[in-house]
Amino acid sequence: MRILKVVQSYFPFQDRGGPVVKVRALARGLATRGHQITVLTADLGLEGATDNTRALKIEPTPWGWRAEEDAVQTIYLSSLVRYRALTFNPHVIGFCRASISQFDLVHLYGLYDLLGPAATYFCRRHGVPYVIEPMGMYRPIDRSFRLKRLWHAGLGDTSWRHAARIVATSEMEAQELLDDGVSDEKVILRYNGIELGSSSTTRSRGSFRKKWGILPEEPMVVFLGRLIPRKGADVLIDAFAQACAEKGWLVIAGPEGEPGYRAMLEKRARDAGVESKVIFTGALYDQDKSALLTDADIFALPSRYENFANSAAEALAFGVPVIITEFCGLRSLVSGRAGLVVAPEKMELAEAISSLISDEDLYRKLKAGCAEVTAQLSWDRLTEQMEGYYAQVLAGTNGNVR
């Protein structure tokens, strides 16, 4: 199959969160299985001097830049204007006009951008089927609610209605789509996966703790994610202050998603009297992130909404029991097996932290369950599942698989 994947942000822009990791893993997995994969995305600053961009060996194209990694071709469209996560990429029209008919199927990730509507317009024009993976964005949850509703009413509605399939990444998200009137014939379920190779069991513990002066016997609670209000780091600080008044450390790792939010969280820690026990690391990737999760005892993500909860899944791959909320899509896999599911409230969260620190039997049980859940989230398994969904779409449209 020739497959085009359209996504607003892609590698090496890892600060844009889990979608970058997910799309890259699926693209590389499908390429390994013999498919021709192209990723269409926005240039968010490739000419900046970073190790990752230099390793990509980019070259100019009429549309912007081109790179190839592990048999996956990526087209980075020149960005004329950037506003928050949104970009204006005029060359998307030229690329789609010249190239969209060459693909058997198009897979679009996310909503509320201008790349998706442009790509789906040319898909409909050339009879190319497409699937949309909203990645938890279908119901506006963070900001710009009016603009997002206008997007649905205008650009997004036609794209949405003509999609061959809608990909949900959790049972929770699938039910939300069905409740909003999406046909159950269109909704398909495929979890997000984990890069199992990054969680090597042979990695020695202690490097992160040594760097930050955390003793081996001290409980270490970890939050990993973008620092935005929805993720719940604020309530986690309050809960940690109550649960770990005598000993323990809280590590808050991740890029600042909204200006000034980290400063607010630092003030929260001061006001709660735990400023000296809360570490803000900033964004961590690759080996630095692995070192953090290797040394973690508990992972906590008290998010007020996550269609899946990628960072919690990553923690499970390192054998770290998790605490997530009832508003995280991963809850159906975690609850009672590899973690605790609570309300995003101080008291419940504090009790969960205290339980995992004090109840050794419970901790051992949940830690043992991490491997079971991780086995369900192998990218190899999920890539094969996605490949099957693509084949179903093409069979339903009498497409010719090339």
C-alpha positions as CSV (number, residue, x, y, z in Angstrom):
1,M,0.0,0.0,0.0
2,R,1.0,3.6,-0.6
3,I,-0.1,5.6,2.4
4,L,0.1,9.3,3.1
5,K,0.0,10.4,6.8
6,V,-0.9,14.0,7.4
7,V,-0.1,15.5,10.8
8,Q,0.5,19.0,12.1
9,S,3.6,18.2,14.1
10,Y,6.2,15.4,13.5
11,F,9.7,14.4,14.5
12,P,12.0,16.0,15.4
13,F,9.6,18.4,17.2
14,Q,9.1,16.2,20.2
15,D,8.1,19.1,22.4
16,R,4.7,18.9,20.6
17,G,3.8,15.8,22.7
18,G,2.7,12.2,22.2
19,P,1.3,12.5,18.6
20,V,4.8,13.0,17.3
21,V,5.9,9.7,18.8
22,K,2.8,7.8,17.8
23,V,2.8,8.8,14.1
24,R,6.5,8.2,13.8
25,A,6.1,4.7,15.3
26,L,3.2,3.7,13.0
27,A,5.0,5.1,9.9
28,R,8.2,3.2,10.6
29,G,6.3,0.1,11.5
30,L,4.3,0.1,8.3
31,A,7.4,0.8,6.2
32,T,9.1,-2.2,7.9
33,R,6.1,-4.3,6.7
34,G,6.8,-3.3,3.1
35,H,4.4,-0.4,2.6
36,Q,5.4,3.0,1.0
37,I,4.9,5.6,3.7
38,T,5.0,9.4,3.2
39,V,4.4,11.9,6.1
40,L,3.1,15.3,5.2
41,T,3.7,17.9,8.0
42,A,4.6,21.5,8.8
43,D,8.1,22.8,9.1
44,L,8.3,24.1,12.6
45,G,11.9,25.1,12.4
46,L,14.0,22.5,10.7
47,E,16.9,24.9,10.0
48,G,17.4,25.4,13.8
49,A,20.7,23.8,14.9
50,T,19.7,20.6,16.8
51,D,21.2,17.1,16.7
52,N,18.0,15.6,15.5
53,T,17.5,17.9,12.5
54,R,21.1,17.5,11.4
55,A,20.7,13.7,11.6
56,L,17.7,13.9,9.3
57,K,19.8,15.1,6.3
58,I,17.1,17.3,4.9
59,E,17.0,18.5,1.3
60,P,14.9,21.2,-0.4
61,T,11.8,20.4,-2.4
62,P,9.3,22.6,-4.2
63,W,7.1,22.3,-1.1
64,G,9.7,23.0,1.6
65,W,12.0,20.2,2.8
66,R,12.2,16.5,2.4
67,A,13.8,13.9,4.7
68,E,14.0,10.1,4.8
69,E,14.3,8.0,7.9
70,D,13.9,4.3,8.1
71,A,12.4,4.1,4.7
72,V,9.7,6.8,5.6
73,Q,9.7,9.9,3.5
74,T,8.7,13.1,5.2
75,I,7.7,16.3,3.5
76,Y,8.0,19.4,5.7
77,L,5.8,22.1,4.2
78,S,7.2,25.7,4.5
79,S,5.3,27.6,7.2
80,L,4.3,31.1,6.3
81,V,2.5,31.9,9.5
82,R,2.5,30.2,12.9
83,Y,0.0,30.8,15.7
84,R,0.2,28.5,18.8
85,A,0.0,25.0,17.2
86,L,-1.5,26.2,14.0
87,T,0.5,27.0,10.9
88,F,-0.4,28.4,7.5
89,N,1.3,26.3,4.7
90,P,0.3,27.5,1.2
91,H,2.3,24.7,-0.4
92,V,-0.1,22.1,0.9
93,I,-2.3,22.9,-2.1
94,G,0.5,22.4,-4.6
95,F,1.6,19.1,-3.0
96,C,-1.9,17.7,-2.8
97,R,-2.8,18.7,-6.3
98,A,0.4,17.1,-7.7
99,S,0.6,14.0,-5.4
100,I,-2.5,13.0,-3.6
101,S,-3.7,10.7,-6.5
102,Q,-0.5,8.7,-6.1
103,F,-1.6,7.3,-2.7
104,D,-4.0,4.4,-2.0
105,L,-5.1,5.8,1.3
106,V,-4.6,8.9,3.5
107,H,-4.5,8.8,7.3
108,L,-5.0,12.2,9.0
109,Y,-4.1,12.8,12.6
110,G,-5.7,15.5,14.8
111,L,-8.1,18.3,14.1
112,Y,-8.2,22.1,14.1
113,D,-5.5,22.7,11.5
114,L,-5.5,23.6,7.8
115,L,-3.5,20.7,6.5
116,G,-6.3,18.2,7.0
117,P,-9.1,20.0,5.2
118,A,-6.8,20.7,2.2
119,A,-5.8,17.0,2.0
120,T,-9.3,15.7,2.4
121,Y,-10.6,18.1,-0.4
122,F,-8.1,16.6,-2.8
123,C,-8.9,13.0,-1.5
124,R,-12.5,13.5,-2.4
125,R,-11.7,15.0,-5.7
126,H,-9.5,12.1,-6.7
127,G,-11.5,9.3,-5.1
128,V,-8.8,8.5,-2.5
129,P,-10.2,7.1,0.8
130,Y,-9.1,8.6,4.0
131,V,-9.3,7.9,7.8
132,I,-9.2,10.5,10.5
133,E,-7.7,9.9,14.0
134,P,-8.9,12.9,16.1
135,M,-6.4,12.1,19.0
136,G,-8.9,13.3,21.6
137,M,-9.5,16.6,19.9
138,Y,-13.1,16.0,18.7
139,R,-14.6,17.6,21.8
140,P,-12.9,21.0,22.4
141,I,-11.3,20.8,25.9
142,D,-8.4,23.3,26.3
143,R,-9.0,26.7,24.8
144,S,-10.3,28.6,21.7
145,F,-13.7,26.8,22.1
146,R,-15.5,29.3,19.7
147,L,-12.8,28.9,17.0
148,K,-12.9,25.1,17.3
149,R,-16.7,25.1,17.0
150,L,-16.4,27.3,13.9
151,W,-13.9,24.8,12.5
152,H,-16.4,21.9,12.9
153,A,-19.2,24.0,11.4
154,G,-17.0,25.0,8.4
155,L,-13.8,23.3,7.2
156,G,-14.1,20.3,9.5
157,D,-17.6,19.1,8.9
158,T,-17.2,18.0,5.2
159,S,-13.9,16.3,6.0
160,W,-15.4,14.5,9.0
161,R,-18.6,13.3,7.2
162,H,-16.7,11.7,4.3
163,A,-14.1,9.9,6.3
164,A,-14.0,6.1,5.6
165,R,-13.1,5.4,9.2
166,I,-12.7,7.3,12.5
167,V,-9.9,6.0,14.7
168,A,-10.5,6.0,18.5
169,T,-7.5,5.3,20.7
170,S,-9.5,4.1,23.7
171,E,-12.9,2.8,24.6
172,M,-13.7,6.1,26.3
173,E,-13.0,8.1,23.1
174,A,-14.9,5.5,21.0
175,Q,-18.0,6.0,23.2
176,E,-17.7,9.8,23.0
177,L,-17.8,9.5,19.2
178,L,-20.8,7.2,19.2
179,D,-22.6,9.5,21.7
180,D,-22.0,12.4,19.3
181,G,-23.6,10.6,16.5
182,V,-20.7,9.0,14.6
183,S,-21.8,5.7,13.0
184,D,-20.6,2.6,14.7
185,E,-19.7,1.3,11.3
186,K,-17.1,4.0,11.0
187,V,-15.6,4.0,14.5
188,I,-12.6,1.6,14.9
189,L,-10.5,1.1,18.0
190,R,-6.7,1.0,18.1
191,Y,-4.7,1.8,21.2
192,N,-1.6,4.0,21.3
193,G,1.6,2.0,21.6
194,I,4.8,1.9,23.5
195,E,8.4,1.8,22.2
196,L,9.4,-1.3,24.1
197,G,13.0,-1.1,23.2
198,S,13.4,2.1,25.2
199,S,12.5,0.4,28.5
200,S,15.5,-2.0,28.6
201,T,15.3,-4.1,31.8
202,T,19.1,-4.1,31.9
203,R,19.3,-0.4,32.5
204,S,20.8,0.3,35.9
205,R,18.9,2.4,38.3
206,G,20.2,5.5,40.0
207,S,21.5,7.9,37.4
208,F,18.6,10.3,37.6
209,R,18.5,10.1,41.4
210,K,22.2,10.8,41.6
211,K,22.0,13.8,39.4
212,W,19.3,15.4,41.5
213,G,20.4,14.2,44.9
214,I,17.6,11.8,45.7
215,L,18.5,8.9,48.0
216,P,17.6,5.4,46.8
217,E,15.3,4.8,49.7
218,E,13.2,7.9,49.1
219,P,9.9,7.4,47.3
220,M,9.9,9.2,44.0
221,V,6.6,10.2,42.4
222,V,6.8,11.3,38.7
223,F,4.6,13.5,36.5
224,L,5.6,13.5,32.8
225,G,3.7,15.7,30.3
226,R,3.2,19.1,28.9
227,L,2.6,21.7,31.7
228,I,-0.9,22.8,30.9
229,P,-3.9,23.1,33.3
230,R,-5.7,20.1,32.0
231,K,-2.9,17.7,33.0
232,G,-3.5,18.3,36.7
233,A,0.0,18.9,38.0
234,D,-1.4,21.6,40.3
235,V,-3.6,19.1,42.2
236,L,-0.8,16.6,42.2
237,I,1.4,19.1,44.1
238,D,-1.3,19.5,46.8
239,A,-1.8,15.8,47.0
240,F,1.9,15.1,47.3
241,A,2.2,17.6,50.1
242,Q,-0.4,15.7,52.0
243,A,0.8,12.2,51.3
244,C,4.5,12.8,51.6
245,A,4.8,15.3,54.4
246,E,7.8,13.5,55.9
247,K,9.7,11.9,53.0
248,G,9.5,11.6,49.3
249,W,10.2,13.6,46.1
250,L,7.9,14.8,43.3
251,V,9.4,15.2,39.9
252,I,7.5,17.3,37.4
253,A,9.0,16.8,33.9
254,G,7.8,18.3,30.7
255,P,7.8,21.4,28.5
256,E,5.8,24.4,29.5
257,G,2.6,24.3,27.4
258,E,1.3,27.7,28.4
259,P,3.4,30.8,29.2
260,G,3.7,31.3,33.0
261,Y,2.2,28.0,34.0
262,R,5.4,26.6,35.3
263,A,5.9,29.7,37.5
264,M,2.3,29.1,38.9
265,L,3.2,25.5,39.7
266,E,6.4,26.5,41.4
267,K,4.4,29.0,43.6
268,R,1.9,26.2,44.3
269,A,4.7,24.1,45.7
270,R,6.0,27.0,47.8
271,D,2.5,27.6,49.2
272,A,2.1,23.9,50.0
273,G,5.4,23.9,51.9
274,V,7.1,21.3,49.6
275,E,9.2,23.6,47.4
276,S,12.4,21.8,48.5
277,K,10.9,18.4,47.5
278,V,9.5,19.2,44.1
279,I,11.9,19.1,41.1
280,F,11.0,20.8,37.8
281,T,13.3,19.3,35.1
282,G,11.8,20.8,32.0
283,A,11.4,18.7,28.9
284,L,13.1,15.3,28.9
285,Y,13.5,13.1,25.9
286,D,15.2,9.8,24.9
287,Q,17.9,8.7,27.4
288,D,17.0,11.5,29.9
289,K,13.4,10.4,29.9
290,S,14.4,6.7,30.3
291,A,16.6,7.6,33.2
292,L,13.7,9.3,34.9
293,L,11.3,6.4,34.5
294,T,13.9,3.9,35.4
295,D,14.3,5.5,38.8
296,A,10.6,6.3,39.4
297,D,8.5,4.5,42.0
298,I,5.1,5.9,41.2
299,F,3.8,7.6,38.1
300,A,0.9,10.1,38.5
301,L,-1.1,11.8,35.9
302,P,-4.2,13.4,37.4
303,S,-5.5,14.7,34.1
304,R,-8.9,16.1,33.7
305,Y,-9.0,14.6,30.2
306,E,-6.7,12.3,28.2
307,N,-8.1,10.3,25.2
308,F,-5.4,7.7,26.1
309,A,-2.5,8.9,28.4
310,N,0.7,8.1,26.5
311,S,3.1,9.1,29.2
312,A,1.4,6.7,31.7
313,A,1.7,3.9,29.1
314,E,5.4,4.7,28.8
315,A,5.8,4.4,32.6
316,L,4.1,1.0,32.5
317,A,6.8,-0.2,30.1
318,F,9.4,0.6,32.8
319,G,7.4,-1.4,35.4
320,V,6.2,1.7,37.2
321,P,2.7,1.4,38.7
322,V,0.5,4.4,37.7
323,I,-2.1,6.6,39.2
324,I,-4.4,8.1,36.6
325,T,-7.9,9.5,36.6
326,E,-11.3,8.2,35.5
327,F,-11.0,10.7,32.6
328,C,-8.0,8.9,31.0
329,G,-8.6,6.5,28.2
330,L,-6.0,4.1,29.5
331,R,-8.1,3.4,32.6
332,S,-9.7,0.3,31.1
333,L,-6.3,-1.4,30.8
334,V,-4.9,-0.1,34.0
335,S,-7.5,-0.4,36.7
336,G,-6.8,-3.1,39.2
337,R,-4.0,-4.5,37.0
338,A,-1.1,-2.0,36.8
339,G,-2.4,1.1,38.7
340,L,-5.1,3.0,40.5
341,V,-7.8,5.0,38.9
342,V,-9.1,8.0,40.9
343,A,-10.9,11.3,40.6
344,P,-8.8,14.3,39.8
345,E,-9.1,15.5,43.4
346,K,-6.6,16.2,46.1
347,M,-7.9,13.7,48.7
348,E,-8.3,10.7,46.4
349,L,-5.0,11.3,44.8
350,A,-3.2,11.7,48.2
351,E,-4.8,8.4,49.4
352,A,-3.7,6.6,46.2
353,I,-0.1,7.9,46.6
354,S,-0.1,6.8,50.3
355,S,-1.4,3.4,49.5
356,L,1.3,2.6,46.9
357,I,4.0,3.8,49.3
358,S,2.7,1.9,52.4
359,D,1.0,-1.2,51.0
360,E,3.8,-3.4,49.8
361,D,1.5,-6.2,48.6
362,L,-0.6,-3.8,46.5
363,Y,2.5,-2.3,45.0
364,R,4.0,-5.7,44.1
365,K,0.7,-6.8,42.5
366,L,0.4,-3.6,40.4
367,K,4.1,-3.7,39.4
368,A,3.7,-7.3,38.2
369,G,0.7,-6.3,36.1
370,C,2.7,-3.6,34.2
371,A,4.2,-6.3,31.9
372,E,0.7,-7.6,31.1
373,V,-0.6,-4.3,30.0
374,T,2.6,-3.4,28.1
375,A,2.3,-6.6,26.1
376,Q,-1.1,-5.3,24.7
377,L,0.6,-2.0,23.6
378,S,3.4,-3.3,21.4
379,W,3.7,-1.1,18.3
380,D,4.3,-4.3,16.2
381,R,0.9,-5.6,17.3
382,L,-0.9,-2.3,16.8
383,T,0.8,-1.6,13.4
384,E,-0.5,-5.0,12.2
385,Q,-4.0,-4.1,13.4
386,M,-3.8,-0.7,11.6
387,E,-2.7,-2.4,8.5
388,G,-5.8,-4.6,8.6
389,Y,-8.0,-1.6,9.0
390,Y,-6.4,0.0,5.9
391,A,-7.0,-3.2,3.9
392,Q,-10.7,-3.2,5.0
393,V,-11.1,0.4,3.8
394,L,-9.6,-0.3,0.5
395,A,-11.6,-3.5,0.0
396,G,-14.8,-1.5,0.8
397,T,-13.9,1.1,-1.8
398,N,-12.7,-1.4,-4.4
399,G,-9.3,0.3,-4.2
400,N,-6.3,-1.2,-5.9
401,V,-3.7,-2.0,-3.4
402,R,-0.2,-1.1,-4.8
